[in-house]
Every structure is written in C-alpha cells, then in structure tokens.
C-alpha cells in the first residue's frame, strides 16, 4: 500500500469508528446490542486488515524514503542522468542527458510517489533505471517550481490526497493522463515504427500532466466544468507547466538562448512540446501533430468562440477539441513571456540565462494570481488574461500583457482600451474569490437526454456561471467583441462535442446510435454516473 492509499485508508477507519459510535449510542438493551454485534464485528475485522496493510505500506514508504541512503551505501552516485525537456524524434539526433542530483520525491507541500520500485541509475536511455530517475527528476523539478510560485497554499486536490501517485508505465497506449479517482498521473508505452515509445520518458509530457494536478489543486471547480474553453485552459496550463519547468534548468536556458540568438519570439526547444510523442502520433495519423512536435507555443492562432468551431480536425486547423483550442492561450502566454524577456533585455544578443529564469518566476506568479482571481465563466480565457494584467500591480509588464492577449484575440480591442485607461464599469467587486468559492462545485443544469440516447432521463452537468469581476470579452476576427455565450449554451456545446468524439463512458446508460460512441475512442475522459440527484456527467481524467 502506497503513501496516498495509507492516508485514504486511515480516513476510512475514522469514518467507520464514527459509524460504530453512532450505533452504540442507539443501544438501550442487550437485544439492541445483539442486533448490531455481527455488523460491528465485521467492521472491526476490516479495521484490523487496514491496520495490517497500512503498517506494511508505511514500512515500504519509509524504505523508499531511504532509497538515496541505501544507494549511497552501495557506492552508487547520488547524481543521476536525465533528459532536460524531451528525448526528441527517434529519427533525429538525441539530445545529451544532463547530470542532476537524485531527487527526494516526498518533499512537501507537493509530495510525489512513483508506484514502481526504484531501479539503480543508468546512463543508458533505453533502460528502466534511466527512465525512472529521469522521470523522478522532472517530477520533482516541476513540483518544486510550482510550490515556490504558489507558496504556502500549494496542495494537491483533496481527493488526490497529500501525495500524488505516479505510474510510469500503466500499459499500452500513446497517451498520459491525470485522474483524481486514480489519485495521480499515469504514463504508457507503445510500439511505433519498430521502436517502443514511453510517454513517461519525456519531461515535457511529465510536467504537462503534473500541471493538470497543480491546477486542480488551485481551482478544483475547473475539473468538472462543462466548457470547451475551460477544458482547453487546463491543457494550456499543462503546456505552460512543461515550458516553465524546463526553464528552471540553467543548461536548458543556455541552450535556448543559443538556438534563438536571444530572441525568444523564435521557435525553439522551449516552444516545441513533446517532439517524441508527436513523432509517434504522426506515424499513426499524419494530421495529428506538427512535423517537428506535438504542439508549438510559437503560433499565429487567433481566438474564435469554441461554440462555433468543429469538434475535431487536422492539426493545422483550430477546433473546439481542448488540446487544439489550448494553443490559443498557450501562444498568447508564450508571446507575453518573450515580450517580458525583451523588456528586460532590449538587445537579444545580450539576453542572459538569469533573465530567462527571472521571467519564468514572474510570469508564473502572474498566471497563478490570474487563475485564483478569475471567475469560472464560459469566456474563461479573457478573465484569466484580465486578472493577470490586474495582478501586475507595478505596471512593469502591463503593456506587454495587454498587447499579447489582444494580438491573439483573447482580449477584444474594447477590453484592451478599457484596461489601458483603467476606467471601467464595475460588474462586481474586483476581489478574488474566497477559498470556499474556489472549492465549491459549480451550479448544475439538466440537459435533455434524448439527444444522447438516454432512456427518458435528463443529464446533469456543471456549468460555468460565475459573476464576472472585470467587464472584458474576447475578440472576433471582424471589428468588435465576442457575444459571450451563456453557461447553458457553452455546456450544451461541450457535451455534444464529447459524444461526437466518443469520449464518454456510457456503461449501458444510453441506447440508439450514441450508445455505440463508446467504441470510437478507447480512452474516455468522462462517464455517465448515477448520483443521488440523478444521472450526471463526471470527468474521469485529463489526458
């Protein structure tokens, strides 16, 4: 039993003891006691089993915590070789691994536990020993970065627990995901072109998935929000996590500056994400990834209301699919990052790696403040952008932020002018939501289930319907601003797209044509779940 499981089992014991006490409080006679005794005996047997399992689990956890000591005693170095960002395409020249200190994964507040047993470090990238420690280094680097940026309030989502569980090889698939119900991250492997590709070999992929977990701890309301734009923001945050985590390595910063000649607006190893996984997916479906990576943060995409977009399409088109639509916010964010670097170093050739590090810290804090302050609404991008601008209280980067978010259409011209002038009507008090507000579930509406083949049932979904604190909107290609869709319309579009893509696990709840969509996509992100309120759409994972 792992550390995260131990915490959950202990909580179950507490709840069981509380239930037993409630039953005992009702006992008024020996007859009453005889009636409840068999059930009490069963519960006590369960508690004994938990004590036994958690004792063994605790011993294993303590053993893993001493892994570095044991390796040192055997003369094994406490430094390991690891990838900086991505192993790259198998058809290209592989990057050179760098030496990093062996990480302590269980460091709070964002503690991590790899499910697989640790192997001795290896210099060979094709061995389990290399993959394990390269992944461990990336996980700890990303968690340390976000712990530092978020501060004392950094934590995993409540259902995940105090420790994030990581499975480095959970089976055969070209995928990786974050799941609350599995309490962490899962990575996979698949054979492509005669070569086995491990998604957990890429720090880009690892730090992307860890970004989902970090954002879920910050704003758990986003997890089940029925909104294409909010789901896309989750994916964008993952890509941002990959980039900002990579910038914590001095060797990586130096290489990026050489590749770009100091001009961060150029495409580089930093902006290109998941080159190896992109290569593998492209071999299976040529239009699923760019020629040199899975996604690139240097792009020329412009915001369009996702409600108006097709649910899927080739990589060079913009669709409402979350990974596709995420590129708009990621592109704008990267443009902000490049602009901030240019502001610190007007001459690209004089840009230093320390300036890159400084910007990675400052833009990360602006993003976290924007996420915490932004209300959960259908046009979520514009609210996060506006609140990032408001978070720059010194005004040092205000112009850069406004220009980049306007260039990508995340802010309309009217919204940008309002933010520049500082004069605006107040829709609501521009105060960040309270801790209670950021942890409560969103309101629910009932959609007609007939369209989805549900048998005379409605489908409950959580809709983005907070009160806006800043009166901003996104743009449209023509002069003007997007007419913000209602939470109901955004939710309907989101659910329609999920069923079209076959991402819903129906479990016999649907009939007709849509009951067969479960076979069109193996990995499901959502399921239909029967609750006390009725049939509800619940998220399984972010992949």
Secondary structure, 3 states (H helix, E strand, C coil): CCHHHHHHHHHHHHHHHHHHHHHHHCCCCHHHHHHHHHHHHHHHHHHHHHHHHHHHHHHHHHHHHCHHHHHHHCCCCCEEEECCCCCCCCCCCCCCCEEEECCCCCCCCCEEEECCCCCCCCCCCCCHHHHHHHHHHHHHHHHHHHHHHHCCCCCCCCCCCCEEEEECCCCECCCEEEECCCCEEEECEEEECCEEEEHHHCHHHHHHHHHHHHHHHHCHHHCCECCHHHHHHHHHHHHHHHHHHHCCCHHHHHHHHHHHCCCCCCCCCCCEECHHHHHHHHHHCHHHCCCCCCEECCCCCCCCCHHHCCCCCCCCCCCCCHHHHHHHHHHHHHHHHHHHHHHHCCCHHHCCHHHHHHHHHHHHHHHHHHHHHCCCECCHHHHHHHHHHHHCCCCCCHHHHHHHHHHCCCCCHHHHHHHHHCCCCCCCCCCCCCHHHHHCCCCEEEEEHHHHCECCCEEEEECCECCCCCCCCCECCCCCECCCCCHHHHHHHHHHHHHHHCCEECCCCECCHHHHHHHCCCCCCEEEEEECCEEEEEECCEC
